[in-house]
């Protein structure tokens, strides 16, 4: 798959459009140069695949080696701490869910709240449908404007555009989206999808997943990665 993505070409194009030589922000840098550097680093971080992680078991320590013993103790303490943080985070999530359920019980709404809810439903419908109640958007238009978010997706924690779209599994909650994506793509994009599908899976999933991300030493942050094709078409519709 490496032939589909030439890092040196991307870096050359970025250097031509954003001619900044510094690799980090300095106090005497002009605002335009700082913006260019920030954009350059963001593009490289988003589109250049991350280097592979070091294989486990690359170095071996003897059981009686003091350094090995200390490493093992620290590793076990870290794992125990992470398990405790996950449990604490989940408990807080469940508490907040119960609060939201009690606060937004539609059956307990008064007349003013129900009227407000119905008005919002009507406005959302008018936003997505024309005067003849026909949906304003098509899958073709959403595909052309499609894109993905900056974070992880269901089944893949890599955040690079190349990895998500052309070198990993594709997931969706709807078979129609899968079929449209695979058959509507034309040109280079379509060829890239054919190559991807030869070695990677296209999965049908029930919905988003629940994952943990670092936040602080006292608690973790819950994230909910979406299925890639769902996000792709949603962003296209939003544009």
Secondary structure as UniProt FT lines:
FT   HELIX           2..4
FT   HELIX           7..17
FT   TURN            27..28
FT   HELIX           31..47
FT   TURN            56..57
FT   TURN            63..64
FT   HELIX           66..103
FT   HELIX           106..108
FT   HELIX           111..128
FT   TURN            131..132
FT   HELIX           139..144
FT   TURN            154..155
FT   HELIX           161..166
FT   STRAND          170..172
FT   HELIX           175..184
FT   HELIX           187..199
FT   STRAND          202..204
FT   STRAND          211..213
FT   STRAND          221..223
FT   HELIX           228..238
//
